[in-house]
Amino acid sequence: MHRHISSRLIVSLALFAAAIVAPAAQDITLPNAKDSVKIAIIGDSGTGDSAQFKVAEKLIAVRPKFPYEFVLMMGDNLYGGSAPQDFEKKFEAPYKPLLDSGMKFYASLGNHDNPNERYYKMFNMSGERFYTFKPKNNVRFFGLDSNYMDKPQLQWLEKELAASGSDWKICFFHHPLYSSGGTHGSDMQLREQLEPLFLKYGVDAVFSGHEHFYERIKPQKGIYYFISGGAGKVRQGDVGKTNLTVKAFDTGYHFMLVEFSKDTLYFQVISDQGQTVDSGALPRFSDADKKKLSTATP
């Protein structure tokens, strides 16, 4: 047996081993334009188990290629309690590299959340059940509390939407207005409360969770609807056959990447296995188109 192996062979063996072990870099389909607004979205994430950590690893790994500026949370941020150890195990630990880098997470409240989570500093809710913020450019976000859609919240929303002046108006909250889920489905009461305001003031896109899967809904009256509730739980086979669905994924966990340019919403949905399960580019409906679609007979 030869005791001496050439340095060239050693390097070749090391490269071969690395090629086997190292995961392939995530392919990003988004434009990643210089002046766009780039975000990530997670929903129903707060389990603290291995599935949440695996999705978090993928979320963290894509950031060097797609430098999203903040993360929206679709609710059910903490399952099974909201003691200090729950915040640590189910939020701070999975997303530690992002939090250490200064990444902001903007939460909405789900039905499994303690309303007092709104006081937790790293959820950036400033003690409010509902709030709005504008990161930059002409995109404004409205985080709502769909657990309790009372009159003060609706009055606040109408006032803020009317005064927004932004080209892109984006709402996010827990319960979906449109859904093909067999367990929950569309929240009709919430739709009756919110959709008239969305139509009146030109909301462009709505993101929700609650259903433990991903679903992209056919545009409804000039509004894009997404369900992203699979960052910690999944309900396999729960997407029913309806005329609402453009694309659905209920066989694995996922998160979303979204990019807003001047007139286009780009999105990519990535599974915990690193697969792109949906992606695309959606043009922003003009005010004239929205008005026409909102008054059209179904």
N, C-alpha and C positions, 0 to 999 in steps of 0.2 A: 504494500500500500504506500502510495506517495504521501510523504509528510508535509510537502510544500505545495501550496496551491497558488497559482499566479494571481496577482492583484486584479488583473482584468477579469478573471473568472469570478473572483469574490464580488466585484462590483456588479457583474452581470447577474449573479445569483441574488444579490440584494435587490436589484431593480425588479427582477422577476417576482420575488416575494412581495415587494411593495405593491406591484400591480395586482397581485391576487388579493391582498389584504385591504388596500385603500379603496374606499367607496368612490364610485364615479361622481364627478362634480355634477350638481343639479343643473339641468338645462333650464334656462330662463327664457320664456317666450315674450316677455314684456319689452317695450321699447327702451325703458330705462333712460328717458330723455332728461336732459340737464335741468330744465325748469319745471318739470311736472311734480305733482304731489304723489308721493309713494307711501303706501301704508300696508300693513298686514292685518289680518282678521282671524280671531279665534273665538269659538263659541262652546259653551258647556264643557269647559276645560278643567274645572277644579276638583279633580279626583285625588291627585297626589300619587297615583299609581304609575306603573311602568308605561302604560299607553300615553299618558300625558307627557311623561319625560321624553318618550320617543318622538312625539310630534314636536315638542320643544326643541329637541336636538336638530330636527330638520329645519325648523323655523330659524334657529340660530345660524345654521350652516349656510343658508341662502343669502344672508345679509351682505357678505362681502361682494356678491355678484349683483344683488338688488338692494341698495341701501335704503330700505324703508325707514320712514321718519318716526313713526309711532305705530302702536298696535291698538285696534279696537277690540273690545271684549263684548260678546253678545249675551252675557248673563250666565247664571249658574257658575259663578266664579269660584265658589267654595261649596262643595257638597259636604254635608254631615257636620256642620258646625263652623263657627267663626271665632274661635279662641285664638290667641296669638300663635299657637303652634300650627293651627290650620292655615293661617296666612303664610307661615314659613314653609310648611310642607307642600302646600297646594298652589303656591304662587311664587314666593321668593326663591325657593330652591330650583324649580324647573327652569325659570327664566333668569337665573342669576347673571350669566354673562351679559345679557341685554340690559338688565337693571344696573349692573356695574358700569356699563358704558354710558348711562344716562338716558337710556330709552324710556319714553313715556308710554304708559298703558292707559287708555281711557275706557272705563267700564260702564256697563249698564247693568241693571239689577234683574236677575232671573227669579223664578218662583222658588228656587232652592236657596236663595241668598237672604241673609239677614239685612234688613234695610240700613242698619248701622254701618254696613260696609262702605257707605257713601262718605264716611268720615276717614277712611283709611287713606293716608296720604298718597300712596303709590297707585291708587285707582283714579286719581286726578278728577274726582267728582266735586271737590270743594264743599262737601257736606250737603249737596243737592241731589234730589232724586232724578232731576232732569236738568240739562244744561246744554250750552252751545259753545263752540269754539271754531276759530278760523286759523289754521296753521300758517298759511301763506297763499299767495296767488288768489284765485277767485273761487275757492271751494270752502263751503261752510258745513260743519257737521252738527247734528242735533241728536243728543243722546236722551232717550225717553225712558220712563218707567212704565212698562206695559202691564205691570202687576195691578196698578191702581190708576187708571186713566180718568182722573177726576176733573171737575170743571176748572180749578186753578191751573192744572197742567195744560189743558186744552186752550185756555185763554192765553197762557204764556206762549205756547207754541204758535198760535196764530199771530201774536204780536211780533215774535222773533222772525217768523217766516216772512211776514210782510215787510219787515225792516231790513232783511238780509242783504238784498242787492247783489248777491253772489250769483254767478252763472250756474255753478253746481251747488245744489242743495241736497245734502245726503243725510238721511235719518237712519238711526240704528237703535234697536231695542230687542227684547227677548222673544216675544210671541209673534209668529208670522201671520200676516194678513192673508197670505195665499200659501197653501201647502198641500202636497199630495200625501202627507204622512198618514198611515193607517192608525197610529196611536193617538195623534192629536188632530191633525188637519188644520184647515184655515180657521183663524179666530174671527168669526163673523161679527161679533159684537165690537171688537176692536176695529175691524175694518169700517164699520158704520161710523165710528167716532173719528177715525183718523183720515180715511181716504178723501172725504170732502175737502179737508184742509190741504192735503197733499196736492189735490187737483187745482184748487183755487190759487195756491201760491207757487205752483210749478216745482214741486219736489222731483228730483231726477232719478234717484235710486234709493232703495231701502234694503238694509241688511238686518237679518234676525237670526235667532238660534232656536232653542227649545226642542226642535226635532233633532234627533241624534244621527244626522246624515247631512249630505250636501244636496241642494236642489237649486237649479236656476229656472226661474219661472218665465214663461212667455210674457213679454211686456204687457202690462195691464194699464190701458188708458194713458199710454205715454210714460209709464214709470217702470224701471227695472227693479225686480225683486230677487233677492238671493237669500237662501237659508244656509247658514254655516254653523252647525251645532255638533261637530264631530272632533273637537280637539282634545277630548278626554273620554268620551263615551261614543258608542256606535250601536245603532239598533238595526241589525242586519235584516234586509228584506222588507223594510217598513215603508218604502216608497211605493205607493199604489199607482195604478194605471189611471191617470186622469188626463184631461186635455191641457193641463197647466204646465207640464214639464217640458223644458227644452233639454236639460241634462240633469242626471241625478247620480249619486254615488252613495251607496249604503252598505258596502262590504268592507269598509276600512275607515280609519281615522284620517283627518285632513286639516289643513288650514288654507287660507286664501292670501294671495298677494294682489293688490289693486293699484293701478296707476291712473291718475287723472291728468290728461292734457287739456288743451283749451276746449276742444269739442268732442273728445273721445274718452270713454272709460275702458281701460284695458284690464284684464283679470287673468289670473292663473291659479288653479286649485291643485294643491300638491298633497299626496297621501303620505302616511307615515312610512311607506316603502319608497318614497322618492319618485313616485309616478305622477305625471301630470294627468289628472282625471277630467279636467275641463279648462279651456282657455278661450280667449277671444277678444274682440274689439267692438265696442258698442257706441254708436254715435249718439250724442246728446240730442234729444228731440228739441226742435225749435219751439218757441212759445206758440206759434200758430199751429204746429202739428199737435202739441199737447192739448190745445183748446179743442181742436177738431176731434181728437181721439177721446177726450174726456166726455164729450157730448154725444158720441156715436152710440147708436143702439146696439146692444150686445147681440 
